[in-house]
Amino acid sequence: MSTATLASLHPAGWPWVYGDVGVGSTCQALDRDVTCDVAVLGGGYTGLHAALDLAEAGLDTVLVEAQHIGFGASGRNGGQLVTGYNRSMAEVARLVGPEAARRLWQIAEAGKALVLERIRYHDIDCGLGRGYVSAALHRRHLREARHWYEDWVIGQAYPSLELLDRDGIWARVRSPRYIGGLLDRDGGHLDPVRFVHGLAAAATRAGVRIHERSLATVLDTGPPPGLTVNGHRVTARWVILAGNAFLGRLVRSLDGWVMPVTTHIIATERLGESGSRDLLPLGDAVADMNHILDYFRLTPDTRLVFGSGANYSGRSSPDPAAGLRRQLLRVFPQLAEVLTPHLWGGEVAITINRLPRLARLGPRVLCAHGFSGQGLALTAIAARAMADVVRGTEERFDVLARLPHQQFPGGRHLRRPLLTLSMLWFRLRDLLG
Ligand SMILES: Cc1cc2nc3c(=O)[nH]c(=O)nc-3n(C[C@H](O)[C@H](O)[C@H](O)COP(=O)(O)OP(=O)(O)OC[C@H]3O[C@@H](n4cnc5c(N)ncnc54)[C@H](O)[C@@H]3O)c2cc1C
């Protein structure tokens, strides 16, 4: 795999203008053999959270990133801080049993708390806002909202959820499309780029040696485990793989468990205080309840950041900005005169069941990937679970690793067409209501 291969996922011509991704060239590329306690691959949330935990525990930690900090999904996402998992806890219990499901709920909650704690403790200025709305478009969604309410409030004694009727959602989201929904007072949103930079700064202060422009091309599972990076050997006691959507290129056996899916986001010009409050009076993050969903939030400088859909086919969309703008105007027709000058995109790493996948690739090689569009909170705790293992405690990792996964069917060639077909079915279901 070459650096060009990774970079080609994000064509250089894109008008990447909102949020300056990358800490630039402050971190030296790796240019010699090194030894350390832990080698971490990936300069996104997972890698940085893990490296920070390990360095804070006094371990000599080296982090290698092929491009720059935040190059992957961590520098490109919608910034929505979401509670729980992509599956209801009743479904999770069917997969792993009620006891493990209860523990998985606590683990997800600990992930959200860890993000908030890190923002506070490291004083990361990332525009944190609270409140997350799931918006119902159809009566079926209202029934689903009630199920989620019972699943969390009754099933997990979660106190922060509130059902919204038509007036309740109008008070928070001034779109004619929604007929009700759910408010999660404990969810929220943040600027993903400033958050990933804040984590990188904290990790550097804690002593992590970060190397950007440092592509790992070979994994050696050991003993001792190590990576070949820019042609140099990183020898470690432990290796943590946090390359998410790109990992299948380094480790062929991971290909098939996780599928990279391209998705785009646009941002409006500044709307001003009153313009932005006319859309989201209380400043919540919002996602609709479709399977292929719209999601949006305001930025501190009063832009609306809007994401929708995904390209499952693997072929690049001819004009993602135009499609997104059409969808934005369906949600907020009042923005017809507003410019949407910013577009960016990234790879979401999805698993079949949309739950994260943690695995051991060797006695001292761990990986976490496939956060399926819900990685802000879960990466923090998956990273901590891996750091726990390095420090000798396996319980949290083992519970997460019990989530059962299947490979995408169809082998290397048919996997993507089959996924595209199945997503068409979900699209149809969304449209039929
Ligand atoms: C457009 C978009 C919107 C999203 N919206 C949300 C949202 O609103 N809320 C939410 O919770 N989640 C969201 N997600 C998902 C979330 O961003 C991810 O789950 C999370 O960022 C994953 O973090 P990570 O560190 O595991 O992976 P990444 O951030 O992808 O980092 C992996 C890093 O590893 C590096 N790497 C890979 N291979 C190598 C190698 N061989 N050598 C060296 N380095 C390598 C890559 O360059 C990359 O920087 C979204 C994702 C996208 C793309």
The ligand as an SDF file (V2000), in Angstrom:
LIG
                    3D

 53 58  0  0  0  0  0  0  0  0999 V2000
  -18.6320   11.8920    7.1040 C   0  0  0  0  0  0  0  0  0  0  0  0
  -18.6730   11.1630    8.4200 C   0  0  0  0  0  0  0  0  0  0  0  0
  -19.5970   11.5500    9.3850 C   0  0  0  0  0  0  0  0  0  0  0  0
  -19.6100   10.9050   10.6360 C   0  0  0  0  0  0  0  0  0  0  0  0
  -20.4080   11.4060   11.6060 N   0  0  0  0  0  0  0  0  0  0  0  0
  -20.3290   10.9150   12.8600 C   0  0  0  0  0  0  0  0  0  0  0  0
  -21.0500   11.5250   13.9110 C   0  0  0  0  0  0  0  0  0  0  0  0
  -21.7420   12.5320   13.7120 O   0  0  0  0  0  0  0  0  0  0  0  0
  -20.9580   10.9880   15.1550 N   0  0  0  0  0  0  0  0  0  0  0  0
  -20.1700    9.9000   15.4080 C   0  0  0  0  0  0  0  0  0  0  0  0
  -20.1350    9.4360   16.5550 O   0  0  0  0  0  0  0  0  0  0  0  0
  -19.4240    9.3240   14.4390 N   0  0  0  0  0  0  0  0  0  0  0  0
  -19.4800    9.8200   13.1750 C   0  0  0  0  0  0  0  0  0  0  0  0
  -18.7220    9.2720   12.1910 N   0  0  0  0  0  0  0  0  0  0  0  0
  -17.8420    8.1390   12.5240 C   0  0  0  0  0  0  0  0  0  0  0  0
  -16.6060    8.5760   13.2850 C   0  0  0  0  0  0  0  0  0  0  0  0
  -16.0360    9.6910   12.6630 O   0  0  0  0  0  0  0  0  0  0  0  0
  -15.6210    7.4150   13.3280 C   0  0  0  0  0  0  0  0  0  0  0  0
  -16.2510    6.2950   13.9270 O   0  0  0  0  0  0  0  0  0  0  0  0
  -14.3610    7.7180   14.1230 C   0  0  0  0  0  0  0  0  0  0  0  0
  -13.8010    8.9390   13.7370 O   0  0  0  0  0  0  0  0  0  0  0  0
  -13.3590    6.5860   13.9220 C   0  0  0  0  0  0  0  0  0  0  0  0
  -12.1360    6.9710   14.5070 O   0  0  0  0  0  0  0  0  0  0  0  0
  -10.8420    6.0840   14.3110 P   0  0  0  0  0  0  0  0  0  0  0  0
   -9.7570    6.7440   15.0440 O   0  0  0  0  0  0  0  0  0  0  0  0
  -11.1550    4.6770   14.6460 O   0  0  0  0  0  0  0  0  0  0  0  0
  -10.5760    6.0970   12.7330 O   0  0  0  0  0  0  0  0  0  0  0  0
  -10.0570    7.2860   11.7880 P   0  0  0  0  0  0  0  0  0  0  0  0
  -10.4570    8.6100   12.3000 O   0  0  0  0  0  0  0  0  0  0  0  0
  -10.5130    6.9280   10.4080 O   0  0  0  0  0  0  0  0  0  0  0  0
   -8.4920    7.1920   11.8990 O   0  0  0  0  0  0  0  0  0  0  0  0
   -7.7670    6.1500   11.3340 C   0  0  0  0  0  0  0  0  0  0  0  0
   -6.4190    6.7240   10.9590 C   0  0  0  0  0  0  0  0  0  0  0  0
   -5.5220    5.6600   10.6840 O   0  0  0  0  0  0  0  0  0  0  0  0
   -4.6470    6.0690    9.6670 C   0  0  0  0  0  0  0  0  0  0  0  0
   -4.1210    4.8830    9.0210 N   0  0  0  0  0  0  0  0  0  0  0  0
   -4.8130    3.9150    8.3830 C   0  0  0  0  0  0  0  0  0  0  0  0
   -3.9850    2.9770    7.8930 N   0  0  0  0  0  0  0  0  0  0  0  0
   -2.7370    3.3560    8.2580 C   0  0  0  0  0  0  0  0  0  0  0  0
   -1.4470    2.7790    8.0480 C   0  0  0  0  0  0  0  0  0  0  0  0
   -1.2900    1.6470    7.3670 N   0  0  0  0  0  0  0  0  0  0  0  0
   -0.3690    3.4160    8.5620 N   0  0  0  0  0  0  0  0  0  0  0  0
   -0.5250    4.5680    9.2920 C   0  0  0  0  0  0  0  0  0  0  0  0
   -1.7320    5.1570    9.4900 N   0  0  0  0  0  0  0  0  0  0  0  0
   -2.8130    4.5560    8.9780 C   0  0  0  0  0  0  0  0  0  0  0  0
   -5.5470    6.8770    8.7270 C   0  0  0  0  0  0  0  0  0  0  0  0
   -4.7990    7.7700    7.9220 O   0  0  0  0  0  0  0  0  0  0  0  0
   -6.4700    7.5910    9.7050 C   0  0  0  0  0  0  0  0  0  0  0  0
   -6.0370    8.8820   10.0250 O   0  0  0  0  0  0  0  0  0  0  0  0
  -18.7060    9.8450   10.9150 C   0  0  0  0  0  0  0  0  0  0  0  0
  -17.7860    9.4520    9.9340 C   0  0  0  0  0  0  0  0  0  0  0  0
  -17.7590   10.1000    8.7120 C   0  0  0  0  0  0  0  0  0  0  0  0
  -16.7400    9.6880    7.6780 C   0  0  0  0  0  0  0  0  0  0  0  0
  1  2  1  0
  2  3  1  0
  2 52  2  0
  3  4  2  0
  4  5  1  0
  4 50  1  0
  5  6  2  0
  6  7  1  0
  6 13  1  0
  7  8  2  0
  7  9  1  0
  9 10  1  0
 10 11  2  0
 10 12  1  0
 12 13  2  0
 13 14  1  0
 14 15  1  0
 14 50  1  0
 15 16  1  0
 16 17  1  0
 16 18  1  0
 18 19  1  0
 18 20  1  0
 20 21  1  0
 20 22  1  0
 22 23  1  0
 23 24  1  0
 24 25  2  0
 24 26  1  0
 24 27  1  0
 27 28  1  0
 28 29  2  0
 28 30  1  0
 28 31  1  0
 31 32  1  0
 32 33  1  0
 33 34  1  0
 33 48  1  0
 34 35  1  0
 35 36  1  0
 35 46  1  0
 36 37  1  0
 36 45  1  0
 37 38  2  0
 38 39  1  0
 39 40  1  0
 39 45  2  0
 40 41  1  0
 40 42  2  0
 42 43  1  0
 43 44  2  0
 44 45  1  0
 46 47  1  0
 46 48  1  0
 48 49  1  0
 50 51  2  0
 51 52  1  0
 52 53  1  0
M  END
$$$$
